[in-house]
Amino acid sequence: MPENKINPRWLNLKEAARYSGIGKERLKKLADESHIKGFQDPDDKRGKWIFDRYSLDQYRENQAGRIRQKALKILKRHHTDLFKE
């Protein structure tokens, strides 16, 4: 029988860092700068941070796209012969 694993949408700071591969302080900064959805949990008396897993996925996907664009620019600049029409 397959195991039903729950994948919560909201992750605490430690889970978000492990899930995304981004450091804890960097996650807080990205949230403060509105690059990802994250904030101090209003229901937690200690003010622990929580992060939206979907926004982490979107951030990483956007990063990959930017890296591909940079690589393509470099290739075009240094290997113009490959991009002749």
Secondary structure, 3 states (H helix, E strand, C coil): CCCCCCCCCEEEHHHHHHHHCCCHHHHHHHHHCCCCCEEECCCCCCCCEEEEHHHHHHHHHHHHHHHHHHHHHHHHHHCHHHHCC
